[in-house]
Structure formats: structure tokens, C-alpha cells
Amino acid sequence: MAATERGDAGRVDYLDGLRGVAALAVLIGHSWLMFSQPISSYHVTDGVAALPAVLLKIIGHVSNSNSAVCIFFLLSGYVMADFGQGTLLSFPAQMVRRYIRLAIPILMTSSFAYLLLRFGLFRNAEAGRLFGEWAGQWYQFAPSGPSMVYEALVGTFSSGSNAYNPNLWTMHPELLGSFYVLLINAVAASRRWRMTLYACLIAYYLFDYLPLFAVGALLREYEIEVRQLDRFPGAPITLCIIGLYLCTFPDATLGPKLQIVYPLPEFNLDNARNWHSIGATLLLIGVLTSRAAQRPLASSPAKMLGRISFTLYLIHVPILCSLGSWLIVALAPYGYTPAAAFGLFVTFFTCLVLSTLLSPLVDGSAVSMSRKLGRRVDELMADDKVPFERLSSQYPPPVAP
């Protein structure tokens, strides 16, 4: 008989909230890149007129999109480790489930981008000539339905192909990192062996994003020990503050910068990515151990953002490049600053509203289908008498804080 599934990894409200806030930071960061140039062009000597410019530059640092991606990868490692330890599904069934969970939302949102491109609704090339290069670098090709489907179902996972959605570059490390974490939990029966394999994963991919999955998984493994940090007054919130500071480290993205001193040593390779990875790790440790940080992240608005986070992450760039660009082109004759301010406001809330409306379809259908297909894989394997039982023992769910 096929193995039965014990259930999903226990959802933790404040971690869902953290994922939602990270998705919001990506939206803010990309909106900032698209709309901030006219507003942020004022110099500090311009008096009151410079206040919006300074504010936007601060927002640009706080909403660092690359740091948000590092948080996503850490949380995925944590969740995959928890799922791998708590499910009775075989490893092949787990991977089928993970792939379907990612692929269906990608296919739906890439189809949305394809239709916008097919009917000429992207105005980002024109907007880029007015407001800077960032908006104009996407969707400069003829649409192809087969190419879009291939990218959504294969290319983005195998090579990070992202022609129909710039954010899809993250899906290659997302699926590969999930594969490693689930495999380690399937083959390693003891925590000592899992820790050894995670250490090997970190060492092999040291200057890459994949170590974040191993770090997230280790935080799940040693969650009880990590929570002992709350015995030291001020330590958890200090970690949050240091983590947030490192997460604001400027990266190579375009857009105006606020001059902040970062007395940090240089890494040989991707300096910003490495500091973002360290900052995101410290932030997650702080959140896991700080009730003060957990409370706002477990609030209703944060949990709502968590529910729509994947849809919001996938859909906002096509909206920025269509509606946002159209507003820039249409309103630019009335002044660049009013066009930027109004376009930012309308596009930002459109992304939130559409993500809320579409999330049950985009995300909900993927969750439902992934569960069914995961169970079906094990049923077929059992019917064909090809058992692939889990090699690791079962573990208790995360201890509630």
C-alpha cells in the first residue's frame, strides 16, 4: 500500500508574515526602480522639495529586493526540512509535489505576461526612455506561446530562463535547493548525518545562493537550541537590527542611492549578495527568537501578505511594465514628478489588489494539485510494486514558541 501523508509542515504565522513582508519589499524595490528617478532627482540643497527624494532613497535601501530573495531561500530551506521530516511521502513524490507547486503559478503568470506582450500592452520601452533604463530592458522580443510554456515548465528550472518574467531567475536555485534539502532528509536518518551533508552543501556552493537553503534547514534542525538565545535580554532584537542593516547593503541594481557608510570588508566575488545572505540569516534567527519581532509578523496584514506572497512576487513586474509604463507615458506631458507619484500609487495598489484576487486561483490550485499528484505518485509506485520508502525516521513538528 502506498505511504500515506501525515500532513503539511506546520505553518508558523510569523514566518508566513516574514515571507509576505519580503514579497512586499520586492514590489517596493522594483516600483522604486521604475518610478523614483524624477522624484529622487532633487538635491538635498533644494530644501523641502528634497524631502520626497531623501525618503525614496531611504525606502530604496530598506526594500532591497536581493535581500528579500535571500529571506525567501532561507524560509524555503526551513519549510522543506520541516516537510521532509514530517511527511510519509516518498522522495520522488515529494519532488513531484514541489515541482507542481512552483510550476503551475509560474505557467499562469507567464501566460498573463505572454498575453500582454501578444496584444501590445507593454509600454515599458517608451517608459524606459523617460524614466531610466530599468523599465525598458524587459519584453523586447516577439511573443511565442511554445517558448513561453517551455520556459515556465522547463527552462526556468533548468537554467533560470526568465524572458517572460524577470523574477523567474530565482526558480532554478529554488527547485535545486529544495531538491537537496528533501534528499538529505530522505537519506540521512540522524541529525548528525544531516548536519554533515548540509555542511558539505554549504562548502560546495559557498559563494552562491544555495547555502541559504542549508542554513534554513539547519535552523529548523536546531530550532530548540536557537530559541535559547531569548535567555539573553536584547540579543534577539539586536540580531534583527544588525540583520536589517546588512540587508540594506547596496547592490548593483539601477536607481538613485543614499550615501550610507558601510564599514564592511569586501568579499572576493559578489560582495552585496554575501552580505545580504548574512543579514537575512541574522534577521531570521532574530525573528525565531524574538517575541517582539514575531508579534507584528503574525498580525492580520502580515499574514495576508504571506498568503498572496508568491502570486505578488510573480505578477508585479508584468503589471509594472504594462499599467505602470502606460501611466508614465500618458502622464509625462503633465510633469515627470506628478506622473511618477500617481503612477507609483496606482500601480502599487493594483498589484496588491490583483494578487489578492488571483491568489486563490494561481496559488490555491497549485497547492491542491501538488498534493493530489504527490499522493498519486506513491499510489502508482505501490501498484507497480516499486517501493521507495523513506529512509529516515519521523520527527516531531516544530516546538511552539
N, C-alpha and C positions, 0 to 999 in steps of 0.2 A: 504493500500500500504506500502511496506517496506520502512524504513527510508533510505534516500539517503545519501551518504558520501560527506561531504563538501570538503575533500581533506586531504592530509597528513599534519602533523605538519610542520610548516615552517622550512626548513632546514637552518641552520646557518653555513656558510662556515668555520669559525674559530673553531666551535665546532666539525665539521667533521674532521678538521685538527688535533684538540687535540686528538680525538679518534684514528686517524691514527698514530700520534706520540706515543701514548700509546701502540698500537699494535706493532709498531717498537721496542719499549722498551722491550716488552715481547720477541720478536725474539732475540734482542741483549742479553738480560739476559740469555735466555736458551742457546744461542750459546756460551756465556761466560762460563756457567757451563760446557759445553761439551768440549770446545777446549782450555780453558785458562790455565789448570794445568801445562803443560810443559813450557809455556811462562812465567807464573807468578811465577815460582819456583825460579827465580833468587832473590838473596838478594840485598838490596839497596847498600851494600858494593861492589857489583860487577861492579860498575861504569856504563859505557854506556850500557852494556848488561842488566842492570836492568831497563832501561827506558821503554821498552815494558811491563815489569812486572808491574811497577807502573801505567802505562797508563791503562792497562787492569783492574787493581784493581779499579781505579777511574771509569772506564766505568761500572764495575760490580755494583758499588754503584748507579751511576746515572740511570742505566737501571734496577731499581728494579722492578721485574715482579709483585710482590704483590701490589705495589703502583699503577701500571698500571691497575690492576684489579679493585682497588678502584675507579679509574677515570672512568672506563667502567660503574660501577654500578651507580655512580653519574650521568653520562650522560644519562643512561637508565631511571633513575627516572625523570630527566628533560624532556626528549623526551616523555616518557609515559604520564606525566602530560599535556604536550602541546597537545599531540594527543587526550587524553581523553577529554580535554576541547574544542577541535576543530572539533571532528567528530560527525556525526549523527548516526553512527553505534551503535547498542545495545551493552550492556556489553558482552553477550555471543559471539557476532560476533567479538568484539574487542579481546577477549581471543583466539578465534579460529585463528584469524589473527596473533596474537603474537606467538602462538604455532607453526603454519606453518612456520612463518618467521624464527624461530630458528631451527625447526626440519629438514627441507629439507637440509640446508647446513651441519648440523651435520651428517645426514644419508649419504650424498655424500662423505664427507671427512672420515667418519668412514669406508665406503666401500673401499676407497682408502687404508686406513691402513690395512683393512682385506686382501686385495689382496696382499699387500706387505708381510704380515705375511704368507699368504697361500702359496706363492711361495718362501718362504725362503729368502727374500731380506733384512730382518733386520739383521744387524751385530752389533747391539748395545751391546750385551753381551760381545763379544770379545773386542769392543772398550772400554767398561767399565773397563775391566781388565787392559787396557793400560793407560787410561786417567782419571780414577776415577770412583766413584760409580754412579754418576748421570745417565750417559747414559745406564748403564746396568740394571737398575731397571724396565724397561718397556718391554712389549711384551714377557714375559717369560711364555707363555701358548700356548696350541693348538688352532688354529683358529676355530671359529664356526659361520657360517653365521646367523642362527636364533638368537644366543646370541648377535651378533653384531647389528642386526636390532632391537632387543628388547632394548638393551642399548641405541641406538640412538634415538628411538622414545618414550621410556617409562623410562627406568632405570636412565638415566642421569638427567631427570627432577624430578623423584620421590625421588631418593636417592643420586644423584651425582655420579652414577657409571661412571667410566672413564677408563676401561681396554683398549679400542681401541684408546683412545686419552686422555693423562693425563690432558689436558686443560679443559676437559668436566666437571670437578668438579664445575666450575662456573655456569653451566646451571641450576642447582637446585635453587640457590638464584636468578638467572636472571629471571626465569619464575615466581617464587613466589613473588619476588619484583615487577615485572610488574603487576601481579595479584592484589596486594594490592593497587598500585597506581591507576590502572584503576578502581578498585572497589570503592575506595574513591571518585574519580571524578564522578562516576556514581550515588552514593547515596547522596553525600553532595552538596547541592545547593549553599551554601555560602562559602566564603573563610574562615570565622571563623570556621565553622564546619570542613572543610578540614584540617585546621591547627591543630585543636584539635585531629582529627584522626591520622594525621601524627605524632603528639607528642606521642600519645598512641603507635603507631607502633615503634617509636624510643625507648620508655621506655621498651616495652616488649622484644625487641630484642637488648638491649643496647650493649652487647658485642658480636656482630655478624656483618655480612656484610649488613644485610637487612636495618638498619638505613640509609645507604648511599642512597637507593632509595628514602626514605622520604626526606632526605636533598636535593637531586637533585630536587625533586618535589617542595619543598619549595622555592628553588632558582628560579624556574620558576614562582611560585605564586607571589613572592616578587621581581621579576626581576627589575621593575621600581625603587623600593626603593633601591635595592642593587646597582644599577647603580649610585646612588647619591654619592657613595664613590669617584667617579672621581673628585668630587669637592675639595678633599683634595690632594694636589700635593704629589706625591710619594707614596700614600697609596696603590693603586692597584699593582704597581710593587713590593712594599715591601711584600705584601701578596704572590705574585708569588714566590719571593725569599725564604721566610720562608716556604711556602708550598713545594717547591722543596727540601729544606734542610730536612724537616721532611720525605719526600718521600724516601730519601736515607737511612733512618734508617735501619740498618742491620736486616735481618730476619733469619729464621732458615735454609735457603737453603744452599746446599753444595757449596764449592768453596772457593778460596782464598779471604781474606778480607783485606782491607786497614784500618789501625787503625785510626779512626776518633773519636774525643771526642764528645759524645752526652750527655750534661748535662741535661738530661730529667728525670722526675720522672717515676717510674715503675708502670704500671698497674698490677692489680692482675692476669689477665688472659693473653690474647695474646697481649703482650706489643707491638711488631712490628706492628701487624695489626691495633691496635688502633692509633698508631702514623701515620701510613700510611693513615688511614681514615681521620684524622685531616689534614694532609698535603695535601691530594688530595682535600679536601673541600676548604682549603685556596687557593690552586692553581686555582681551578675552579672559585672562587669568584674573584680572581685577573684577570683571563682571561676575565671574563664577564665585567669587569670594566676598563681594560687597553687596550687602542688602540695600545700601543707599543707591547703588547703580542699578540693581535689579528692579526696584520699585517703578521707576519711570518706564523701563523697558517692558514691564509686564502690564502697563496701562492699556486701556482700550485702543487709543490711537496707534500705539506702537504695535500691538497685536494685529490690528487691521492692516498696517503696513506689512507686517510679516506674512499675512495671508495672501497679499497681492504682489509680494516682492518679486517673484520670478516673472510674472506677466509684466510688471512695471519695468523690470530690467530689460526684457526682450523688446518691448513695444515702443519705448520712448524715443529712440533715435529715428525710426521712420516717421513718427509724429513731428519731431523737431525739424526734420528735413522736408516735410510737406507743409503742414499747417504753420509751423514756426517760420519757415522760409517764405511762405506766401505772405504772412503778416509783415515781415521785414520789407519785402519788395513793394507791397501795397502801401505801406505807411511811411516808407523812407522819404517821399516828397514832402511830408509834413514835419520832417526833422528826425535825425537819427536817434536822438535820445528818447523822444516820445515813442518812436517805433520800437525801440529796444525794450523800454519799460512795459508798454502794453503787450507786446509780443511775448515777453517773458511771463507775464502774469497769465495770459490766456493759455499759452501752450503748457505751462507747468500744471495748471489745474485740469486741463484737458487730459493730460497724461494720467493724472491720478483718477479722474472720473472713469475714463475708458478702461483703465486697468482694473478698477473695482467692478465694473460691469462685465468685463470679459474674463476675469479670473475664474469664475465657476466653469466656463467652457474650456478655456485654454489650460488651466491648471487642474481643475476638478476632473475633467475627462482623462487627463494623463494619469492621475493618481489611481482612478478606478480601473483603467485598462491595464496599467502596470501590475496592479495586484492580481487581476484575473489571469494575465498571461504568465506571471510568475508562478502561480499555483498550477497553471496548465502545463508548464514545462515539467514540473515534478510528476504530475499525473502521467504524462506521456512517457517519461523515463521509467516510471514504475510499471506501466503497461508493457513496455518493451523489455522489462527485466534488465534494466541498466541502472542499478542503484548507484547513487552518488551521495552517500550520507555525509553529513557534516562530520568533520574530524575533530572539532573542538567541542568541549563540554559547554553547558549553558551557564549563563551568568545572570545575576540579579539585575534589575533595572537600576538606573541611577538613583542614588540616595537623595531624597528631597532636602533642600537646604533648610 
